[in-house]
């Protein structure tokens, strides 16, 4: 892919909800790209927010949304060394935390091992 490198996955303060452009002709192409980017967020947490924003527009993507998706690809190309690496270790414990105060539940904080 030939493109200029991008310093960020998405420009700040871009309003993607208002766009007068017509919807994309190839909806499937956009959906496939967003699904691949979403899968990539497992190891690339730096693109999670930008991909999450684009997922909101999967029902009616426009040219602006496509251009932001391409910018995410340019960002990934410019810094391939970023991301999470999962390595197998015998003594690793993984903890999950849940905010049980969400939606008014007063049950306290839960920790799962």
Residue pairs with C-beta under 8 A, 6 or more apart in sequence:
1 73
1 77
3 70
3 73
3 74
3 77
4 74
5 74
5 75
5 77
5 78
6 71
6 72
6 74
6 75
6 78
7 75
7 78
8 75
9 46
9 47
9 49
9 50
9 51
9 71
9 72
9 75
9 76
10 49
10 50
10 53
10 68
10 71
10 72
11 68
11 71
14 68
16 53
16 54
16 57
16 64
16 65
16 68
19 62
19 63
19 64
19 65
21 62
21 63
21 64
22 62
22 63
23 60
23 61
23 62
24 30
24 61
24 62
24 63
24 65
24 66
27 61
30 58
30 61
30 65
30 66
30 69
31 58
31 61
33 69
34 51
34 54
34 55
34 58
34 69
37 47
37 51
37 54
37 69
37 72
38 51
38 55
40 47
40 51
40 76
41 47
41 48
41 51
42 84
43 83
43 84
43 85
43 86
44 76
44 82
44 83
44 84
45 83
45 84
46 82
46 83
47 72
47 75
47 76
50 68
50 72
51 72
53 68
54 61
54 65
54 68
54 69
54 72
57 65
93 113
94 113
95 111
95 112
95 113
96 111
96 112
97 109
97 110
97 111
97 112
98 109
98 110
98 111
98 112
99 109
100 107
100 108
100 109
100 110
101 107
101 108
101 109
